[in-house]
Amino acid sequence: MGKYTVVFLSFLILGFGAERGLFFKDVKAERGIFFGEIKKEKKKEEKERKEEKEKFEFPVNPNAPEPVKEFLLNPTEENAKEFLKWQAKYFAHLNKIGTVLRQAYLKYGPQIYPIMGYPESVLIATNYPELRSERFRKVIEKVKDKVGIIYFFSSKCRFCKLQTPLIEKLYRDYGLEVRAVSIDGGLLETDIPQVVNPGLAIEFGIRGVPATVVVIANEGEEPKFYPIAIGFTPLDQIQAQILRVLILEGLIKPEELNLNYFVGDKNG
């Protein structure tokens, strides 16, 4: 091939390349496949994605105090100091609220807030369980014709053997109607009337024993069932759950549980 032919072909190729935009210096504008620019674009996109991930704004109530907002949105040491100053004032004010509220309760509580456990009666109930027991007995005497207990057990369950004497106290000492239901066919040594009925546990959705269910039977209404304990449960907790159900059903009023409220009551 002659040198002129080579030169001609070279110009032809070069001209074709320029026309098609295959030269890297022209490709950026015309074809968009300049590899250097692609790399830069990828880096830019990665940076933007990273920045987007790092963006996070702590959810703060717009009505929050300024020191609280500043610290939560920008947790610097300086903002932390301002937050602690505010927090110290906050707790000091809470203490003042609690002190005044307690004094008001001690003075007016039995008349305007006759509810168990706020704050002195709970101390009496804790330190003097016989008073709590007496109050529970009086409540049960009032409603026992409408309240019953279903107690699910297994004769092979060691926790049931611990729980049964406590349920027996509800039956023997407080006069509650109780029925014990065996889920395995075996019986326990107890004064509580017992039946064998594994299907009843399934019907009630009981998946573990011992289990205690409160039954409310108001005249003219369908019975209501309230599971109150699954697994071994101390007697005072079972009693508390029974009382909550009675309040929920409107069978007793909260003030009937306040020991202080009945001071001086010849019937209390």
DRENKOL-888764 format. One record per residue: z, x, y of N, C-alpha, C in turn; residue in one letter. Coordinates in steps of 0.05 Angstrom, whole numbers, plus 5000, padded with zeros to 4 digits. Layout:
# residues N
ZXYZXYZXYA;...
# end
This chain:
# residues 268
500050174976500050005000500050185025M;498150135044497850305067500250255087G;500550455105502850435123502550205142K;500050135149499649905167500449645153Y;499849635127500649395112503649365112T;505049595108507949595107509049505134V;507949615156508849535183508349245188V;506049145179505348865183507348685168F;507848755143509748585127512548595139L;513248835149515948855162516148675186S;514148665203514148495226514148195217F;512648145195512547865186515247775176L;516647945161519247875151521247845173I;521148035192522948025215522547775232L;520047705235519447465250520347215236G;520047205210520946975194523946945196F;525347185194528247185196529147085222G;527847165244528747075270528346775273A;526046675263525446395265527346225250E;528246315226530046165209532946195216R;533546385233536346435241537946565220G;536746755206538246885184539547145194L;539047225218540447465229543247385236F;545147545228547947475233548547435262F;547247575281547747545309546847275319K;544947145304543946885313545046655296D;546046725272546846515254549146355264V;551046485279553346355289552646105305K;550646125322549845905339548045705324A;546245805308544145625296544845515269E;546245675252546745585225549745545218R;551445675234554245635230555345755204G;554145975195555046095170555846385174I;556446455198557246725204560046775192F;560146955172562546985156565047075172F;564647235192566847315209568147085223G;566446905233567546675247568946475228E;567946455204569146285184572046375178I;572346635176574946745170576946685193K;575946715218577646655241578446365242K;576546185235577045905235579145825215E;578945955191580945905170583745985178K;583846225191586446325200587646135221K;585846035239586745855259587845595247K;586445495227587245245214589945285199E;590145515186592645575172595045595191E;594545715214596645745234597445465244K;595445295249596045035259597644865239E;596844895213598344755192601244855190R;601545115192604245235191605945135214K;604745135238606245035262607044745259E;605244585247605744305243608044265224E;608144435203610344415183613044485196K;612944685214615344785227616344595248E;614744405257615544215278617544015265K;619943995276621843805266623743725289F;624043465292625843375313628043215300E;630543315304632843195292633142905303F;633542705285633842435295636542395310P;636342355336638742325352638542055367V;640741915367640841665382640541725412N;638641605425638241655454640741595471P;642541425461644941365476647241545470N;646741745453648941935446649742095470A;652342175471653242345494651542595496P;651242695521649442915526650143165510E;652643245508653343485492652543455463P;652743215453652043165425649043195421V;647443065439644543085437643643375440K;644743515460643843795465644343965440E;646643935428647344105405645544035381F;645243775376643743705352640743775355L;639643755379636843815383636444115386L;638344255397638144545401640744675394N;641244725368643844825359644245125365P;644745185391645445455399648445485401T;649345735403652245785405653345655430E;651945675452652845565478653045265476E;651045135463651144845460653344765441N;653844935421656044875402658744875416A;659145055435661645065451662044805466K;659844715479660044465495660544225476E;659344235453659744015433662744015424F;663944245419666644265410668544165432L;667944225457669544115479669543815479K;667143705476666843415475668343295451W;668043425428669243325404672343325406Q;673443525419676343545422677343305439A;675843235460676542995476676242745460K;674242735443673642495427676042445408Y;676942645393679142615374681742555388F;682142685412684642625427684642335435A;682342225442682241945450682641765426H;681541835403681941685378684941675371L;686241895375689141905369690641715387N;689841705412691141515431690641225423K;688141175415687440905406689140825382I;689341015362690940955338693840905344G;695041065362697841045369698440775382T;696840695402697240445416696740205397V;694740235380694040015361696339975341L;697440195332699740165313702140035326R;702740125351704940005365704539705369Q;702139625376701539345380701739185354A;700839315332701039185306703939135298Y;705639345302708439315295709839095311L;708839055336710038855353708938575349K;706338555344705038295343703638235316Y;703438435299701838415275702338175258G;704838115250705337885233704337615244P;704037605270703037355283700037345286Q;698837575294695937575301694237725281I;695437875262693838025243695238035216Y;695637805204697237785179695637855154P;694538095153692938175130694138415117I;694138415091695338625075694138905081M;695939095085694939375085694439485113G;695139345134694639465161697039445179Y;698439665183698439905166700939915149P;703139775157705739815144706039695117E;704739465113705139315088704139475064S;702139635068701039795046703140005037V;704640105056706740295050708940165033L;709639925041711739775026710739724998I;708139644996707039574969706939824952A;706440054964706240304948709040404940T;710940404958713540504953715340314937N;714640054939716239854925714439684908Y;713639774885711739624868712839354860P;715539334859716639074850716038854871E;715938934897715138734917712238654914L;710538854909707738794905707438614880R;708938674859708738514835709638224840S;711838194856712837924862710737764878E;709537894898707537764914705137674896R;704237854878702037794860702737554842F;705237544833706137324815706037064830R;706937054855706836804870704036714876K;702236894881699436824885698236704860V;698736834837697636734812698736464804I;701236424810702436154804700935934819E;700036004843698635804859695835734848K;694535934835691635894828691135914798V;693235944781692736014753691235804738K;691235554748689635344734686635374739D;685935554758683035584764682035864758K;683836034747683036314743683636394714V;681836554703682236654676681036934674G;681637064652680737344647679337354619I;677037474618675737544593675937844590I;677137934568677538224564675938314539Y;673938484544672238584522673438844512F;673538874485674639124474673339184447F;673839424438673039504411675539614397S;675839544372678239634358678239934352S;675840054356675640344351675740514377K;676140374399676040504425678840584434C;679340844437682040944444682840854472R;680940824490681540734517682240444517F;681040294499681740004497684739984488C;685640154471688440144462690340214485K;689440364505691040414529690840184549L;688540064550688039854569689439584561Q;689439534535690339274525693139204533T;695139384532697839314541697939224571P;696139344587696039274616694938994619L;692838924604691738654605693738454594I;695338544574697338374562699438294583E;700038484602702038424623700938194640K;698338184646697237964662697637704647L;697437714621697737474604700737394601Y;702337584595705137524589706937504614R;706637694633708437714656707637534679D;704937494682704037344705702837074698Y;702637014672701736744664698836694667G;697236914670694336874672693136804644L;691236624644689836554620687936784612E;688336904589686737134580685637084553V;683037164549681837164522680637434517R;681437554495680437824487678037784468A;675937924473673437904457672838164444V;672838164417672138414402669138434400S;668138674405665238714403664438854377I;666538924360665839064335667038934311D;668238704315669338554292672238614286G;673338834297676138904292677938784313G;680538764306682438644325684638854332L;686038794353688238964362690938824360L;693038984359695738864359696538784387E;696338534392696938424419697538124417T;698938024437699537744438697237584450D;695337724461693037584474691337454452I;690537204456688737074437686137234435P;685137284410682737444406680637294391Q;678137364398675837254383673937484378V;672137454358670037644353667437524363V;666137654382663637544393662137774407N;660837944392659238164405657038064423P;655937834416653737724432654537644460G;657137574464658037494490658037734509L;658637964499658538204516655738254526A;653738224508650938254515650138044536I;651137804532650437584551651537644579E;653937774580655137844606654038104617F;652338244602651238494611653238724609G;655238694592657338904588656139124571I;656239374582655139604567657239804559R;659739744565661839934558664539784557G;666339884541669039774539671039994543V;673539914551674439644557673039534582P;672739264583671539134607673138884613A;673538834639675038604647673338424666T;673338164660671737974676673537754685V;673437694711674937464722673237214721V;674436994712673036734710674236554731V;672636434748673536234767672435964759I;674235774754673435514744674435294763A;673035244784673735034803672834764791N;674334564795673734294784671134194794E;669434104776666833994784664634194789G;665234454785663334664790662934834764E;660534964763660035144741661935394744E;662935484721664635724723663135964735P;664636134749663536374760664836614747K;663336824743664237054729663937304746F;666137454748666237704765667137934748Y;665438114739666338364726667938524747P;670338604740672038744759672839024749I;672439084724673239354714671639414689A;670439654688669139764665670340034659I;671340074635672840324629675740284635G;677340474627680240454632680840434662F;682440234669683040184697686040124700T;687440264718690340214722690839924730P;693139824724693839544728693739464758L;694739644776694739564804691839534815D;689939694804687239664812686039394802Q;686639324778685739074767686838844783I;689438854790690638644806689238624833Q;688738854846687338854872684638724870A;683138784848680538664845680638364841Q;682738274826683137984822683637844849I;685337974866685937854892683437844910L;681738044908679338044924677537804916R;677337764890675737534880676937274890V;679537244889680837004898680336954928L;680437164944679837134973676937054976I;675137194962672237124964671736834957L;673136734937672736454929674236254947E;675836354966677236184983679736054970G;680636164948682936054934685536144947L;685536374960687836464975686836575002I;688736605021688136715047689237005048K;687937175063688837455064691737485072P;692637305091695437335100697437285079E;696637155057698537105035699237355020E;697737575025698337825012700038015029L;700437945054701938115072704938075068N;706238275058709138255052710738205077L;710038335099711438305124711238015135N;708937895130708337635141710337425131Y;711437475108713237275095716137345098F;716737545115719537615119720937365132V;723137285121724537055132723536785122G;721336785106720336545094722036475070D;723236245071725036165048723536145022K;720936095024719336074999718136344991N;718336545008716936805003718737004990G;
# end
